[in-house]
């Protein structure tokens, strides 16, 4: 066949038209460089992740610190600093082999000495760490790349516990831990893609790219897999006023603003430069009962409280736009494999008559229910104000005490000072981590059957067995009216369109994200 | 005069002792503690108690007070629980934005307040007077946070003239520091100017009715000379007192303004330390603000002598 230039051109055009959409556009190619500026709600109470459960510390330091494991988008634990790990047939001995070539930000190689020292410290001071280490018989490091953890009883969730985002079991160099003594660490060194540079209180926290970062090779997935540090620097800037955070993002001074009032959503989504982002994981708004108080220790009074609630009104008042809340009986969110609606008949009852009857059976004589709440988190205070008249219609006398958050936290530790307090629970990866089921946590919900089932939950790893067990636990929790779950809510964040690749599960992930040239 | 200044400085000590003691009890008797803030919302009671023990917060209040007195008398304001540095250092680090902001705000306040007061007094009961006093009323009544947010919206978001929030230190860029403080200084200065304008007006009205003003006019002096040379200087003493009070108010008012504009100054340090119960910092800043207030008042008292040579301090 004779070669025709015209035909070749036509072929090239057709090929180009077919193939062009398959080639990622230049705009979508990650770009290295620039500084990400994040407007956060305030200052972290400490930057030591072993110490605090405060989410803001994790938002920042997850970019600096790494642990043996982390969770992916399905909240499954995957290795980070661990290369391989095995569990003995009796399910009591975990052996972790560390990845070779991993360096700390000070240039030192990661070894099992660092891991042992870090895990021991975490097991001494972190709430979850202490819970886990109560079951640890020994933690040894037979060679520089191996760590062995022996347990008393089988514990199916050990990798998840070590990889969970809150108060994480992150690894510091041994010398950093030695110099910290009983206090918080003084130098913030770990193995993450960004290294800590400076903390100027009320000005910024600065992280810079760590050029010696040893990335994994798996595809990025949640907080696991390959991590790229595209930004030269990340600045986390405390901006306490939400209106100023919004103005700053609109103006381009910040690329990302943490927690924006949901009422702003409709206005912000019309701006072509902005992305209002609703978190994909739910938290729940709650009223915690004091099971040690004479009033709320009475199951019938708790049930009366539960029976009277119109939860839709509470959530509408607290969060407004229905995109930001839902009524759902599951203590685990709908997206989780253990979700169940067991106990749904106890939700949103709006049954004042039944509440009155339960109060009469309980022998309630109008003693004031001391409900401690705060306007520092507006939704908590709003919920109290909306529920108060509901309770009063049923015959409760409510003493709603609005205080600042620090006062609430101090008061809730003393059972003689309160009957109900307001808070919210953020998403956790497994029911064994749910605070409202821990007998040691303020509220002190302590049911023998529940505790026995919790022990089984810790042991079993079969999803089917765990799901059946969890259904029974959730049902019991509702029957007992252990705590009130008003509903799920979702948080709104705001960022500029040029920020690409941002991931919100399991928490803010700004590694692998970049700034597109405008 | 030197003796007077010395006596005033000595009198500062009991003032500071009273402020410090009342402040100590106020902050320690407020519920809440730094341990529970530091450990976060999910911490157990046991963890919080352990940390309080480590911090020495479980000791009786009176022992903590005595220890604190002991340290303070040696000039040691203590160590910040959250900032991990000496309190004095924390205050000094925050001084620059607050000092520059206060100076700029005072400039705004005086340069709006005094001319507005003078014009109102000279043109009393005309529309000029009513407009000026109407604006002054607005300045006193509008909350600073609302004013600040509206200025941000208009001048930063719509016009793009100034940064939304934050501070550029002087050693990085003088122009940057100035730009970052224009809106906060106007927010703070505008409300203070209202007070100064009202005081200048009433003081000027009083002076303008005096015999020596009539004499000055009768001598054929120009009206400007009468107003600025004869009247204003005599009307300045009450105005100066208000300026001194306003300066103290600016330091206190900067708590809200620094929070809205995310400025890393002393006001912001106060509010964040109160919220997280960083006791040593709250105490240190109280002493610092009280000292500044007393010293500013002393300075104002000394300026009276310059304005009115009849005043003598023995």
Interface residues (C-beta under 8 A of the other chain):
Chain A: X42 X43 X45 X46 X51 X52 X53 X54 X55 X57 X125 X127 X166 X167 X182 X183 X184 X186 X200 X201 X202 X203 X237 X238 X239 X240 X241 X243 X244 X247 X248 X250 X251 X253 X403 X404 X405 X406 X407 X408 X409 X410 X411 X413 X423 X435 X438 X440 X441 X442
Chain B: X30 X31 X32 X33 X36 X37 X38 X39 X40 X41 X42 X43 X44 X45 X46 X47 X48 X49 X54 X82 X83 X84 X90 X94 X145 X149 X152 X153 X156 X157 X160 X163 X164 X165 X166 X167 X259 X260 X261 X262 X263 X264 X268 X269 X272 X275 X276 X277
